[in-house]
């Protein structure tokens, strides 16, 4: 469960950074 949570958080951060870069 923790792994999945961490993975999801990483994806969110990546999307967030990508959106900020734009």
DAKALIN-V94171 format. One record per residue. RES is the residue in one letter. PHI is phi in degrees with one decimal (NA if undefined). NEAR is the number of other C-alpha atoms within 8 Angstrom. Layout:
res-><RES;RES>
phi-><PHI;PHI>
near-><NEAR;NEAR>
This chain:
res-><X;X;X;X;X;X;X;X;X;X;X;X;X;X;X;X;X;X;X;X;X;X>
phi-><NA;-63.1;-61.2;-61.8;-60.8;-63.0;-62.4;-63.1;-62.6;-61.6;-63.7;-61.7;-62.5;-62.0;-64.8;-62.7;-64.3;-63.0;-67.1;-67.5;-61.5;-71.9>
near-><4;5;6;7;8;8;8;8;8;8;8;8;8;8;8;8;8;8;7;6;5;4>
